Amino acid sequence: MKNKMTEKLFELAYTDSMTEVQNRNAYEERLKKLRKPNANISRITVVVVDVNGLKEINDSYGHFSGDDAIKTVAKALKDTIGLKADIYRIGGDEFVCISESNVLPYISQFKDTIYFINNERLYNLSVSIGYSRFHEKYSKGIDDIICRADEKMYKDKKSKK
C-alpha cells in the first residue's frame, strides 16, 4: 500500500495531468542532473516546440479546443519524437524534448503528423520547432544547447507570421 501511494505521489509531482507527459518539475530535475560537472551531454539533442495561435484558438473556438490543441501536440510528440526522447510540458503551450539519441528524423514525422491532423480539426493547428545538438565548439553546457534550440524555435515562429 505504501509503495502504491509513493508511486502515485511521484506521478502527481512529475506528470502533467492534461497531457500525461512529464511536467516542469521533472524538467527541472533533469536539468539539475545535466548541469552537474560530470554529466555527459555529448549525445544530447534538445527539441523545443511551441503551439502557434493558442490564444486565437481559445478565443474563436473555446478553451476546450485550446486544451484539445495542447493534448493533440503532446500526443503527436509522444507518438513520434517520444519514441527516442523524454517529453516535458514546461509551460501552457510549450514543450521540450531531451534525448541522448539523434531524434532529427523524428522531427519530420512529428511535422507530418501535425499536418495530417489539420484535416480533422475546426482550427488550424500549427507549431514552431527548434532543435539543437551538442556541439564541441558551441556547447559549454546543457543551457547552451537549450538556448540554441529556443532561438531556432523563435526564428521558426517569426517566419510563420
N, C-alpha and C positions, 0 to 999 in steps of 0.2 A: 504494500500500500504506500509506504513512504517513497519508494523508488518511482512509482507512478506519479505521485504528487510532485516530486522533484523534476521529473521529465516534463510534466505539464507546465510547471513554473518556468523552466528553461525555455520551453516552446513559446510561452506567452511573452517572455522577456526578449526573445531574439527573432520572432517571426512577425511579419506584417499581417495583421488579421484580414485585411481586404484582399491582398494578392497572394498570400501564402508563400512569398519569397522572404528572404531574410530582411530584417529591418535595419534602421540606423544604428541601433545598439550593437548588432552583430558586425556591421561595417566598421564601426569604431574599434571594436575588439580585434578585428582582422588587421586594421591599420596599425594598431599598437604592436602586434607581432611582426608586421612587415617593416616597421620603423626601428626595430632592435638592431644594434650594430652587427650582430652575427646572422641576420636574416639574409637569405639568398633570394635576391629579387631578379637575378639574371634571366629568368624564364618568364617573368610576369608580363601579362598583357592586360590592359585596362580598357574597358569599353564603357562610355558614358552615353546614356540615352535619355532624351527629354521629349515628352509628348508636346507637340505643337498645337496651339489654339485651344487648350483645355478650357479657358475662360469662355471662349465663344461657344464651345460645345455645351457647357453648363448653361450659359445664357439663352441659347437658342433651343436646346432640346431637353434641358433639365439636368439636375445633378445625378439622377440615375444613369443618364447617358454618359456623363463625365466619369462616374465611377466605372461604368462599363468600359470606357476607353482605357482607363488605367489598368483594369483587370485584363483586358484583351492584350495590351502591350506586355504585361507581366507573363501571361500565358505564352505568347509568341516568343518571348525571351527564354522561358523555361524549355520550350519545345525545340529551340534552335541552339543559341549560344549556351544555354544552361546545360547542354549535354557535356560541355567541357569547362564550365565556369561556375563560380558562386555568384548568385544574383542578389543584389541588395536594393531595396527601395529606400532611398535616402531622403526623399522629400515628397511633396504632393504628387508630382508627375515626373520625378527624376529617379533614374535607376543607374546603378554602377555594377558592372560585371568584372570580376577579377579572376584571372586564370593563370595557371602555370603551363598552359598549352597554347599552341597557335590557334586562336579562335577566328582569325580573319576570314576563312572560308564560311564560317557560320554566320558572319555578319550579313553576307549577301542572302543567305537563306532567310534570315530574320527580315531583311528588307522585302524580299519576295512575299513572305507570309503577310506582312502588313499590307502590301499592295493588293493581294488577293482578298484579304479581309474586307477591304473597302467595298467590294461588291455586295457585302452583306449588311452594311450599315447605312443608317439615315444620314449620318455625318461623315465628313472626310477625315479619316484617321491618318495623321501624319506625325512622323518622329524626326528628330535631329540626332545624329550619331557622330561621336568622335571616338577615336581609339588611339592607343599608343602602346608600344612595346618597349621593354628595357633597351637602352642604347648606351654603350660604354661611354661615349663622349658626352651625352646629354643627361644621363640619369645618375644623379647623386643619391637619390633615394626614391621611395615609392611616391612621395609627394610630387616629384618632378614628372613622373610618368602620368599621374592623375592630372596634373596641371596641363600637360600637352594634350591629353585626351579631351579635357574640358575645353581648351582653346579650339580644337578641331570641331567639337560639337557646336560651339557658338558660331564658328565660321559656317558650318552647315546650316544652322538656323537662320543666319543672316542671308544666305543665298536663296532661301525659300520665301523671303518676304517680298 
